[in-house]
Amino acid sequence: MTTTLSEHDRELIITVPPEVVAKEYSVALKKYQQKASRPGFRPGKMPEAMVKQLFGAEIKNQLLEKLIEQSFQNTCVEKNITPVSQAKTELLKDFDPAQELSYKAIFQAKPEVEVKNYEGLNIELKNITFNHDDINEELQSIRESQAFFISPEGRAEIGEFDVVECDSEVLIEGVLNSDYCHNDYSVPLFASNVPADLKAALVGKKIGDSASVMYTMPEDYQDEIIKGKQCEMRLRIKSFKERVLPELDDNFAKDLSEKFHSLAEVKESIELRLSITANRRRDYYNQNALIKALIDNNSFDVPSAMLDRATYSLIERQLQTMDKESAEKLAKEHFHELWQSLRPKALQKVQADLILEVLIKNFAISANEDEINYRVQNTKDLEAEDAKWMIEVEKALDAVKKLSHITIVEESLFPKGQENA
């Protein structure tokens, strides 16, 4: 008998016939008899009565666990129920191997999701683009990474494209703080992240000169010691060198890599890389946009067990991207905040998977062996089952896209004001 306790909670009353219990008990008893031994008895020669006396409780407990596991799985299959949580079981009467086994199991079940709204959705998708200026900027970035530094001849003053070596002292509200003082402090004046006032204080100075910069740290700065406080950085110039950029020519290309023979080939390589990046970003955004539209138009609650499992999975994935010490600290000190922050994403993941399962079935979508093998061979550390799911999801979303009202928005791979990184 199945009882619906709530939207996702189920209760099953399960009975295992006495003949099945007796048969399984007989099998378990014989297995114990074959391996049981005591002084005076070789393995397999101990009388059955003695086996029951010595191991009866252990045999019954193991048999009970086996019968419950098997009967619960079989009953769920028969009733087309998919458990998504560990079942809490309770015997309805004491277990006796000579009688039927009767118990109840309470658990959460996978919901039967009905996806009605997947046609005619209004969805905005993106086309990620880049141009020749982006390619040239990327080339310039590579050029800058190949720069070398020389001591300038005939020039004693610091220029705006130099790297300056200093000893630095920091005063916090007029008091010297040794924790923020450094020897051989390097300031690359050509870098975009060097503050304008620091650059102005150094340009034109000479070796041996001093410079000073006043600044107020932001109120939301993470360092409690200096946030919101007036600070002064005092610099004593020790040396400086001029940055020299290589010429952008075929020799530059050959020095960059043996696979390049001309500057044109370098540009082609950059264009290919940017094209791959743009396509990946487009596919990622558009897949999320399609999934979000499906969720927004087919709302439903999910079992807490599925949501918990998805949240744990996201946390584990995030911790795996960190070094061991940082991951352990985050998990120990900020687990609750991490849990709460990932909860919405976990809910979206569970809802998306349930919706996509229905659509894959409705559209009769499948992935053939060649498609799966190709995806596995071209994707690092991808299992065949995961490849199958990815392919089926892509096909399902493509089918939804064809049935939707789509607006394409052009977006630059490098929005104005952002680095090409």
C-alpha positions, 0 to 999 in steps of 0.5 A: 500500500502506498500513502502520499504523506505530502507533495514529495513524501511517500509511505509504503507498507511492504510485506514479504511472504513467509515462504520467501523469508523462509527460503532466504533464511535457509540460504543464509543459514547454510552459508554461515554453516559452511564457513563457521568453525569452532574447536572440535568442528571443521568448517562446514561440519558444525551442527545447524542447531549450534550455528543458530545458537552462536550466530542466530542474531547476526544471521537474522540482522543481516537477513532483515537488512537484505530482505528490506533492501530487496523488497523496497527496491522491487516495490518501488519498481513495481509502483514506478516510484523513484526514491530520492532519499534514504528510506526510514523503515519501521517493522510492523511486528517483530521479525521472525524468519518463520513468518512474513516480514511486514514493515513501513518505509517513509521516503521522498520520491522523485516528482512526476513533472509535467512540462506544458509550456515549452512552445512559443517562449520569448527568449533573448539569445546572444551572439558574441562577436569580436573584431580586428581591433580585438585581435590587434589588442590581443597581439599587443598584449602578447607583445608586451608579455615578451618585453625586455628591460634595459638600463637606459643610456643617456637618461637619468630621469624616470620615464612613464614606461619604466619599471622602478625599484624602490624601498617603501615605507607606509605610515597609517594616520602618521604612524609607521607600520613595519608590516606594510614596508617592503624592500625592493618594491617594484612599480611598473609605471606602464601597467594600467593598474598603477594609480595615476598619483603614484605614477606622477610622483615617480616620473621625472625622479632620479636614482636616490630621490624620494617620493611620497603619495597620500591616499585614503583606503576605502571603507569596505577594504578587507584589511581591518588595519588600514580600511578607511584610514589616511595612509602615506607611502614613502618611496626611495628610488634605488634603480629603474629600467626601460621597457623595450617591446619587440618589433611586430614582424615575422621574426617576432612570430618565429621567436614566439613559437616554432609553429609560427613562420609569420606574423600573419600566422600569429594573428590567425591563431589569435582569431581562432582562439577568440572565435572558440572563446566567443562560441563557448561563451555564446553557447553557455549563455544561450543554454542558460537562457533557454533553461531559465525560460523553461523553468520560469514557465513551468514552475514546481517544487522539488524534494528537499533531498534532491535540493540538498544533494545538488547543493552538496555537489556544488559545494564539493565542486567549488572546493575542488577548485581551491587549494587544500588549505583554503578549501578546508578553511572555507568549509570549516568557517563559512559552510553555512554562508556557502550553503545558502549562496549556492542554494538558488543555483542548486534549485535551478539545477534540479528543476532544469534536470527534471524538465529536460528529462521530460522533454528528452522523453517527449521529443524521443531524443537519443544519442547514438554511439558515434556521437557519444564516442566523439564527445568522450574523445574530444572532452577531457575526463568525460564519462560516456553516460555524462556525454550521452546526457550532454548530447541529449540536453543539447538536442532538447534545447535545440528543439525548444529553440526552434519552437520559441520566439527568439531575439538575437542580441549582439554582444562584444567578446570584450565589452568596453572598459574590460581587459582582453583577458 
